Every structure is written in C-alpha cells, then in structure tokens.
C-alpha cells in the first residue's frame, strides 16, 4: 500500500473502524462536483461527496453562456430533473425558481477607459463593443449566485442518495493493492457541523474505487499526488481583487455610453468588461441590484498595483477604491456602493497541470487548468466535463483508453482557450498603447470575433441538429464525433477539436504578436485593414452569425436572417434552416405533463419579457 500525505493532520482513531466502501469519491461540492456525484449515483454507483467547507458559501465563477446552458439542459434530461432544466434560461428560472438568486445576462459588453477621463459621447461610442448572446430575455443566459446554486445542487445530490460529508478534511490518501480490492483508502476527520449530528473530530475511513477531483485550482489531487504545474503559453500572469457590492450604478447612468445607434439589449444586463490601463474589471449584475465586481490586473500592476498608479499597499478595499479613483466613470458607478465585506484576492490566476488523469482518478477542468474570467468559459467547460464523466462510467469503471481520451481532449481545450484568452490580452495591449489606431476597442473588437464565431457556430449546430445526425448530414462544420454515440459533450469546447477553428485561434494569436513587434519596431504591419482581411479569410466557413462580414460593427445583435443566409455552412438549404429556427428557443422539459408545465407562460406581473427592475440593497 502506497501513501500520499499532506494537508491537515489527522489523529488516529482509538479503534480503526471498518472503512465505508464506495465506488466513487468526488472531492469538492461546487456545482460540478455535485452534478457528477448526483449523476453517478443515479447510474447505480455508490458515491460519496466530500467537502472541506460547508454550504451556503460565496465563491466566484458566476457567468453562464449559451454553451453552458445547452450542457445544463442535456444534464437535466439525463438526470430527469425539471428543476435543473429550469436553471438553463433566465425566463424559466424566474418563473420556477425565484427563491434562487440570479442575474439576467443578455451578452457581453466592453468599454475602454483612460485614466482621468470620463466616458463621453462620441468618444464613448468608439470605445464600446456590445455582442448579444440571446434574442430576448426569456431565453437569455444567467449570472449564478453560486451560494444559492451550489447549495441547491448539493441538496439534489443528497436527495438522490449521494453520501454528502461536509466539514471533512482528508488526512491520509493511500493507494490500495489489487489484493485488497484496489482503489483508494482515505482517512479523514469530520468536524462538528453545528447542530450536533456528528461527533467532534469524528475520524472516518473510506474506500473508493475511483477519485474525481472537483476541488478547483490548487486542489486536492494536485497537492497529494504532486502533479506538476506548467505556465500557460499565451495567457499573462494576473492578479484578482474582487468582492460583491450593493449600490453600484449602471455605467449608462453615470457616463455617456451611447453612440447614436439602438443597442441590441440593455447593456446593464451583460457580462460587463471595463478595460483599463492596469488590466480590466468585470461587473456582473444580479436581479436584486447586487453586483459581483473584480479587477484582473496585469503587468507591473498585477501584484496590487504600483506606486505610480496610486494603488500600492493598504487593505483590499483601499486598493480597490484607489483603482476606481483613477477612472472617473468607474468611480461614479461605485460612489455609493458598499462591499459585502468578503474579498477575493489571488495572484497568478492562470495555471495548468501536466496531466488530468491517471490510474483510478481524473480531474475536472477547474482542477486541471484555469486561464481568466474573460469570455466566461469556466462553467461551460465544467459542465461538458460532467457529461463526459457520466459517459465514462456508463458501463462501469472507465478503462485506461477512455481516461486517455478524456485527458487528451482537456489538453486540446486548454491549448485552445489559452490562445483565445492570450489573443484578447494582446489586443487590449495594442488598443491601450495605441499601437494601431486611436486606442478604443478596435483591435479587441476584431479579436473577439474569433471567440464569438466559435461560440455561435457551436451553439447553432447543437441547437439545430442532433450530434449523430450532424455527422452523417454532410455538414462541413464539425469533426467526426469523439464517441460512437455522437454526444455533443465530446466535441471540443469552442471548436478545440475543429481543425479550422483551432487553427484560427493559433494563427490569430501569432498574428497579433507580429503586429506588436512590428508596431514597436516601427515596421509595416498592415494595420486594421490587414487584420480585417485575415479575419474574414480565417472565419468565413464557420461564421453563421455575420460576425466576420462586418468586423467593424461595435453593436452586434442576434441576426436570424444571417443564419438562414449561412445555410450552406451548415450543409443545408435556407428553407431547412428556417424550419429549424424554433429549436433555437428550446422547447419545454422533455416528458409528458412536465413539458407543458415548463412551457407555461409567466404569471401576470412577472418580468420575463423585459429587463428585471433591480432594487438597491
């Protein structure tokens, strides 16, 4: 028996009681860990879910995307849970789960700020980018209140029969010899849970055939198995400083953000990206008026700022306020705001491990790699992995070849997301330093098309077609399914396994590097006209939303006619695509009376067709 030690010390029990035996131990009860445990238990596997802390607890990672909600719908069908299905669109959520806090997310918005300069009029118009992710509020994405959502999913897992042990510190981890049944032996101590249901310092001995690490960055198996880290190749080192705030004003209420056009959605209800010299700031607004906000700092300012920026030293709140004061419009937004008092701070957000699996274990994406909050990739990637894990265990413990397939796909996805994020940071630096153009969001507007084309293409084909149908339909879009059943879960996130999209991300990242070098060396690089030409050439075959045909557009809505016009890129004729458009809205929960209930209209007075009216806490 080999042993991995570390972490909290666990004293010996007076008597070594027989170990509880499980098929799978899931470590970490965030949303992904709870969903894995819930699904495995439903598949007939004895599952234990181990949590060092307790729920409810506030964590970051709150913003969903269409691809995340597609995966959530598939998981709801697999788990036969209408309650889970209702969380995959803002309208359904507000009707059926109003007790769980969330926020409306209609898309993405980006604004370029300059120190000491408020956003004003036409200048603000040149410094703004809006991209819609949904046609209306009813089917829109959401910002998750993770305290509420994670606690809800833990309860669902426990109700399905999962053994959930919170306040549990794993002290010893041993690999059992085959003669002992194989798998893992864990010794842990469970602290008193506050209402007397467990003994203080209760020592637990658990045996599990397989471990799933859902504990996030710097997680359990990374530490215990000493899995080495490697630096991301494209994403820069960053520092996070964040909290939740009451009383934050929408940007449009304190600055002139309009450019004379009609925006595709109320920009307040989006994943807001405030681009500043030190990096950027995210703002995610909840329906009740609270806002999750954080600075992601780069370069010389990544470790709490520099003296020249006026943000060095002091408490987290003081440094946050000092950064706000450098940007008048941001300062105006937060002039009457108050933090919840809980601050999140961390250096070197981006990381990647050298492996995501091994004999008897695997890591979920957020324990394997994380790059940046930009583009909101985390929830979608995690939910895809949940689907894959449930597939792997469909017929018992996964063989080595299946684990290798899982790990290889995560590695390709990590490469792909790293380049997408790295390209965005290069674009922000080009615009910040005015290396090309006047320094608004020109380069980022072009660069973001690589992400948005990949995201909209994947969403479209997943909504309109079944994966196994697509493989035989002549659609030029997608690579062969990674599994015989053609599950969408095994398609690479954002086209990571699509040769064209993966090459576009790689080529664009390199091209922006060449632009930076040429501009700083005062050599010719072709500027934005050359970038626009290359962008169109790279993305034409996957652009079903008209994003590359007008790359200068700074306000991009959902264009169904553009989708119909791109039918040849889906291997269909326009009439076929038009007939499939109702699928973009997603029908009710599959199955009898529940489908009718899910599709029922909102009760009178419920704000599902217009933006929520947030009230200040």
N, C-alpha and C positions, 0 to 999 in steps of 0.2 A: 504494500500500500504506500503510495507516494503522497506527500503532504505539501500544501501551499499555505503558508502562514502570513499573517499581517493584519492590519486594522486593529479594531478594538480587542483588548484581551478578554478571553472568556475563561472564567474559572471552572474547575472540574466540578461536575455534579457529585453529590455524596454517593450516589449509585448510578451507574450507567444504565439508564433505562433503554429498552429496545427502541431502535430507530423507527420513526414513521417512514413508510415507504411510498414513493410517488413515481409516476412515470416521467414527469417533467417538473422541474423547479424553475419558475420565472422570477428573476431578481429585478425588482423595481416596478412600482404600481402607478407609473404615469399612464396616460391614455393607451399607449401602445402595449405596454406590459399587461394591462388589464384586459385588453382586447385579445391578445394572444392566449392568456390564461382562460378566458371565457370560451374562446373557440376550441381550444384543445380539450377542455372539459366536456364540451358538447360532443366532441368526436370520440368520447369514451376513454380519454386518458386521465388518469388520476393526477391532478395538477395542484401544486402549491404555489402561492404568490407571496413573495417575501418583500417586505417594505421596511426600510430603516426608520422612516418617519411615520407620519400619520396624516390622514385626511380630515378636513379640507386643509390644503396648503396652497399658497400662491407661488406659481412658477411662471417663467416666460415660455415663449413658443406658442403664440395665440392666434395666428392669422392663417385662415384656410384659403384654398384656391379651388378652381373648378376640378382639377385633377384629384385633389384631396377628397372632395365631396363625391366624386364618382367612385373612388375606392371605398368611401364610407357607405355609400348605397349598396355596393356589392357585398360588403361585410354584413350589412343589415339583413340582406336576403339570406346569406349563408347562416347567420345566427338566428334567423326567423324573428327579428326584433323590429317591430314597427317603431318603438321608442327610439332606436338608434337611427332608423331611416329618417325620422323627423328632424334630426340634427344636421341633415345634409343640405338644407336650404333655409334661408332666413325666414321666408314666409311660413313654412311648415313649423319651424322651431317656435316662432312667436305664437302660433295658434295652439300647439300641442304641448309645449314645454316652457311656458312663460316663467316658471319658477327657476329655471336655469338662465343665468345672466349671459348675454351675448351682445355682439355689436354687428350692425349691418356693414358689409363690405361689398361695394359695387365695382371696385377695380383698384388701380394704382395711380398715385399722383406724385409728381416730383417738382420741387421748386429750388432754384438756385438763389442763395443768399450771399451777400457781400458784407464784410464787417463794417458796421457803422451806417449801412444803407438800408432803409426800409424798402419793401417791395412796393412799387408804384406803377400804375397804369400800363403803358405800352412796354416798359422795361420788364414788368412782371410777366406780361404775355410772352415775351421772348425767353423767359426763364421758367416756364411752366410746361409740364408734359402730363397729360391725362390719358389713361388707357382703360377702357371699360372691360370688365370680365364677365358681365351678365347683361341681358337686355332690360331687366327691371328688378325691382326689389324682391318680388315674390320668389324668384329662383336664384337670388344672389347668394354669395358666399358669406361667411360669418367670421367675426373675431370671437374666439373662445375665451370665456372666463375659466381658466384652467382649474382654479379651485373647485368650481361647480362641476365642470365636465369630468375631471379626473375622479372626483368623489362619486359621481353618478355611475361611471363605468366600473369602479371597484365594487359598488353595490350590486351591479348587474352580474359581475363575475361571481361574487359570493352567492348570489341567489341561484346561479346555475350549478352550484356545487363546488366551486373552487375553494380550497382551504386558504383563506387570506390571513396572514400573520403580519400585523404591523408592529412598529416599535421593536423590530427584530434586527439585531446585529449579528452577522455571521463572523464567527471567530476562527474556525478551522475549516479548511476545504481539503478533502482527501479524494484521491482517485482510487476506486476500488479495483482489486484484481478480478479477473474474469471468474475465478473460482468462488468469489464472494457475490457473484451476480453482476459484476461490472457497474459502471456508472460512477456516481459521486456520493460521498458522505459529507454532510455539513453539520457542524456543531454551532449552535447559535444561542444567544441569550435574548429573551423577550422581556422587555421592561414592563413594569406595571402600567396598565393602559388607562388609568384614571378613574375607572368605575369598579375596580375590584374583581374583574373577571379573570385575571391571570395573577399568578404569584409574582412577587417582586424578584426580579432576576431569575426567572424560570429558565432553566437550561433545556434546550431542545436538541435532539439528534434526528436528522432527516437523511433519508437516502433517496436519490433521484437518478433515473437512468439517463437524463439529459438536462442540460442547463441552457436557458435562454436569458441572455443579459440585456435587460431593458433599463439599465440604471443610468444611461446618459454618459456624457463626457467625463473622463477621469473615473470611469465606472469600476464595478466590482471585478470583473474578469481581467480588465486591463491591468489592475493593480496586483491581483492574486497570481495571475499567470505570467506577469511581467511581459505583456505584449508591447513590443516597441512602437514608439510613435515615429512618424516622419512628417516633415514640414510640407504643407500644401505647396504645389508648384506655382500656382497663379494668385491665389488669394493672399493679400498682405496681412501682416500681423495687426491686430486691432485690440482695442480696449473698450469694454462696455461700462456705461454708467446709466442706470435706469431705475424707474420707480413707477408707481401708479398715482395719478393725480386727480383730484376733484377741482372743478372750476377752470379748466383750460378752455379758452375761447377758440372757436374755429378760426383758421387762418383768414378766411374770407371776411370775417367780422372785424379784423383789425388791420388788414392790408388790402391793397387793390390788386387782386389776382386775375381779374377778368381781362380778356384781350379782344372783346367785341363779339366773339362767337358764342353760340349756345353750347355749353358743355354737355357731354353725353350722360352725366349723372351729377348729383350734388357731391362735389369733391370732398366735403367733410367726411362722407361715409366711404372711405377708401383706406388703403394702406398708404399713409402719407409719408413721403421721404423728403426731409428738409436737408438740402445739400449745402454744406458749409466748408470753409477752408480746412477745418480740422478733421473732416470726415463727413458724417451725415447723422441725422436724427430721425428716428421713426416715431410716428404717432398713430395709435390705434384707438379709435373712439368706441365706447360701449353705448348701448341704447339708453342707459340711465345717466349718461353725461360724464362718467369717469373716463379717463384716458390713460392707456399704457404708453409711456414715452421713454425713449432712451437715446443717448448719444453713442455712436460707434465711431471711435476716434482712431486715426491712422497716423503713420509717420512719427514726427517728433512729438506729436500731441497724444500718442496712444496711451502713455502712462500718465494719465491725469492732467496732461497739458504742460505747456511751457510757461516760463515767466513772461515771455513776450505776449502770450495770449491772455495773460492775467488769470489763469485758472490753476496754477500750481499750488499745491498744499491745501489744507483745510479739510473739512468734512465732505462727504459725498454731496450733501445738499448744497454746501457752499460752492463747490466746484461746478456743480450743475448750474447754479444761479450765475456764476461768473461767465460760463459759456453763453448762457442766454443773453447776458448784457451786451455781448459783442454784436448781437444781431437784433436790431430794433423790433422787427416784426415778431420774432420769436419771443422777445422779452414782453411784448404787448400781449401775446397769447397767454403767457403764464403770470401776468401781473397780479392776478387774484387767485392763483392756483395754490393748492396745498398738497404735499405728498402724503401718501398713506402712512409714511414712516418706515416702510420696508424698502431698502435699497438693494439693488443688484449690481454687483461690480465684479469684473473679471478681466484679466489680461490674456492676450493670445487666444482669442475665441476660436480661431481656426485650428483644427487638428485633424490628424488621420492616423489610424493604426495600420500596421503592416499586414494584419490578417483579420478576417471577420468570422472565422470558424475554425474548428478543429475537431478532434475525436470527442464526440459527446457534448459539444457545445456550439453555439453560434451567438453572434451579437446582432442586435437590431441597429439600424443605421445611425441613430444618435449616440450609440455607444462606440460605433466604429469611426465615424467622421462627422465633423460639422465645419461649415465654412463661414456663414454670415446670415443675419436676418434678411438681407436683401433678397427680393423676389419670393420670399415666403415659401421656401422649398421644403422645410422640415417636416410639417405634418403630412404632406403628400407622400414623401419618401418613406416615412414611418408606416403609414397605412398600407402602402404597397408591400412593404416587407411583412406586415402582419398577414396579409393574404398569402404570401409565399410560404411563410412558416406553417400556416394551416394546411397548405397543399403538401408540404414536405412530410407532414405527419398523417396524411390521409390514410396511409396503409401501414402505419407503424413507424418505428424509429427510422429516420432517413439514412440511407446508405451513404458511403463516403462520396460517391459520384454526385449525388444530389446536393450534398453540402458544398461540394466544389462548385457546382453550377450557381448556387446561391451566392457564395463568396465572390465568384468571378463577376457576377452581374453587379454586386455592390461596388466592386472596384471600378468597373466601367462607369457606373453612375457617379462615383466620387470624382473621377477624372473630368467628366462632362460638367458637373455642377461647379467644380473648381474653376474651369475655364470660363464658364458663363459669369461667375462672380468676379473673377480676375479681370475680365474684359470690362465689366461695369466700373471697377475701380480705376482702370486705366483711362476710361472715357471721362470719368469725373475729374481726374487729374488734368486731362487735356483741356476740359472746359474751365476748370478752376484757374489754371495758369495761362489761359487764353493762348494756348499753343496753336490752335486752329480756330478761327472765327472769333466772334465778340465775347465768348465766355458765358453764354447762357446754359442751355441744356442741349446744344446742337449735337455734340458727339454722343452723349448719353442717349438722346432720342433715337439715333441710328443704332447704337449698340443694343439697346433694349429690344429692338426688333428681332434679334436672334433668339432671345428668350421667348418673346411673345408669339413669334411664328411657331416655335416648337410647342409651346403650351397650347395654343389654339388649334394646331393641327392634331395633337394627341387628343384633346378634348372632343373635337369634332368626330374623328373616326370612332372613338369609344362610345360616343352618344348615338351615332347613326348606325353602327354596324356591330354585330357580334364578332368577337375576335376570330373564331373559327371560320365564319363566313368571309371575313375580310381576306383571309389567307388564300381563299380559292376564287375570289371575285375579280382578280385582275387589277386590284388597286395597287398602283405603283408605290403607294405610300410606305407600306410597312414591311419590315423584315419578316421572315417566317416566324411563327410563334415559337417561343422558347420552350414550350411544353406541348405535348401531343394534344392536350385539350384546348390549346389556343387561348388560355387565360390572359386577360389584359394585365394581370398582376405581374406577369413575367416579361412584359415589354419594358425596356429601359426607361427610367424617369426622364421626361423631356427629350426623348429621342436619343438616349445614350447609346442604344444599340441600333439606331438608324444611321447607316453609313453617311448619308448626306448631311443630316443634322449634326452628327458628331464631328464631321469634317468641317462644317461651317463654324462651329464653336471654336475648334482648334485654329482654323485659318484666321478668323476674326481677331482672336487674342494675339496672334503673332503680328497681324497687320497693324493693330494699334500700337504694339511695341515698336514697329518700324516707324510709325508716324511720330511717336515721341522722340525717338532717336534723331530722325531727320529734322524735326522742328527745332530741337535744342541745338542741333549742329548747323542750323540754317541751311539745310539741304532741301531740295524739292521733294514733295511727297504727294502732290495732287490735291490735298485738302479734302473738304467735304464732297465736292463733285466726284472725285475718285472713289471715296468711301461709299457714296450712294450707288455708284455703278457696280462696285464689287458686291455690295449687299444684295442688290437685285439679282445678280447672277447666281449668287450662292443660295438664295432662299426661294426663288421662283417656283420650284417644283413642290414645295411644302407650304406655300403661303395660300391658305384658303380664306383669309380674312382681309385681304387687300392691304396688308401692313407694309409690304415692300414696294407696292406700286406708287405709294405716296409717302416716302420715308421722311419728308419734312413736316408732315402733319403732326401737330402737337396736341390735338384733341381727337381721340380715336374712340368711336363707339362700336357697338356690335352691328355689323353690316351683313344681314342675311342675303341680300342680293349679291354681294361679293362672293359669298359662299356658294350660291347657286351658279354663279359665273365661273367658279373654280371647279366645277364638277369633274372636268377631265382629270384633275389632280387626284380625284378620289376613284377613278376608274368607272365613273357613272356618266349618265347624260343629265342635263339640267332638270328634266321632269322627275327623274328618280330622286335626285337630291331634294327637290321641292316637296315631294311626297313624304320624305323622311324628316322634314323640319320639325314636326310636332315632338319628335323624340328628344330634341334639344331641351325641352322643358321638363322632362322626366315625368312619367305617369305616377299614379298612386302606388302605395306599397303593394307589391305583388301578393295576391291571395284573397279572394272572396270578399267578405264584408269589410275587411281591413283596408282593402284598396279604396272602397267607396269612402270610408271614414277619412283616409289620408287625403283624398281629393276634395273633401268638403270645403265649401267657402268659409272664409273667416267670419266670426261673429260680428254683428254690427259694431262699428266703432273701433275695431282692431286695425292698427295702421300697417297693413301688409302691402298696399299698393303705393304708398308714399313713404318718404323717409320718416324714421321714428323721431318723436319730439323728445329729445333728451332733456332731463331736468338736472340742474346742478345740485350735487350732493350738499 
